[in-house]
Amino acid sequence: MNSHRPGRLDNTTMNSSKIFTVSEINASIRRILESQFPFISVAGEISNLRQPLSGHMYFTLKDDQAQIKAVLFKMQQRYLVEMPADGRHVVCRGRISVYEPRGDYQLIVDAMDFHGTGLLQLEYEKLKKKLAAEGLFALDRKKPLPPMPEHITLVTSPHGAAVHDFLRVAKSRYRQVGISIYPVPVQGDQAAREISEAIATINESITTDIIVVCRGGGSLEDLWAFNEEKVARAIAASRIPVVSAVGHEIDFTIADLTADLRAPTPSSAAEMILPDSAVLRQQIGALSIRMMRMMSTLLDRYEEKISMRRNKLGTLKQRLDNLLIKLDHLSIDLEKSAKGLLFYKQSKLDHAAKLLQLNNPIYQLQLRSQQVDDLHRRLKMAAKRKIEDLHDSLSHAAGMLDAVSPLSTLARGYSIVRKDSPEGEIVTDYRQIEINSKVEVILHRGCLRCIIEKTGESRLQKKNRDK
């Protein structure tokens, strides 16, 4: 009896004088494929779908260049959210195996995604690679943003929470900036076209310092408009700096990669592109004090030099006295000018302070309180939805695991036969066993140790062979 174990084809085996049977070759190929592709996802179009009396679904999964056979067993169909059909684009998750009697390799499908999330991710990676190769994400082509912009244009939906978050932060940091809103849909079939057209129109006919493309968070499908190629190219072609503030911090779109600056959220975009008025006032005050000290030091230095020269030029005392008087007058004029400049700056600061006081703090407090209540409600709803989604995913995974578990197969009456040896080799062919040898039969509960009295094909196998 040959001691070679099927399922392992290496150079030594291929170069030996061993003559394989067709069954051994197919069994070896099946083991190699199942070990290399234990669980994979394959995207394609369903064709040639058929469902015989067994209830299993057999079909071909294809793209524009190749195809692969696939099977979805009846027990797995209970997890489908809808039934497959020819022409549907799906993402199938399963494993590669070989049907040994025919030598066909196929995809054993465990789950099927009809909603295109996998396809969208493939399109995202494909476009990302294409635009990166063209240099649209390169740092050297990104334009700098002005440190103190006078006007900002938001390209967003005027009814979304994103625009309100941006305006709230902008008003609290730098009220002097002008903000315009260019209304566009931020999701749907027309969103990408209108967003790209809006960017082009602003560049042609609107005077602004920064364009901010923003919207709130959402699923991959909700944010897909910002992964469209036309939006990426419109951002890259803009002569005005573009800031992308799309979704939440964990969301990352093609627009983020193409823009001159990527902000995690709309509110953080306002913090990143606008200075803080309170910090600016502190800097102006510090610079004013520094300027007065420098002027005073400079005047003292000149007076000291003049006194030294006057002592050396005793005969020119009168002229020097006149020059000193003139210098005193110039010093007085300079001091008046400095005080006038400081008074002007102080007036601007007082005016800005009055503008801040015009805002009713009670109203602002009520508005913020409503926003906090709304955010708290949305957070609770989001947490509840997340827990429900995780519970559904866990139930789905548990069902899939139970379906592919060998224990489920044993529970339906099947058994596993192993040689009674230290290696415990699994027996799949009666020719592996000799008469009077010992075997162990593993059942759903317990096992049987048997002595072989007779070997050969089963009645069912003989009947199928005769046919």
Order of alpha helices (4+ residues) and beta strands (2+ residues): alpha-alpha-beta-beta-beta-beta-beta-alpha-beta-alpha-beta-alpha-beta-alpha-beta-alpha-beta-alpha-alpha-alpha-alpha-alpha-beta-beta-beta-alpha
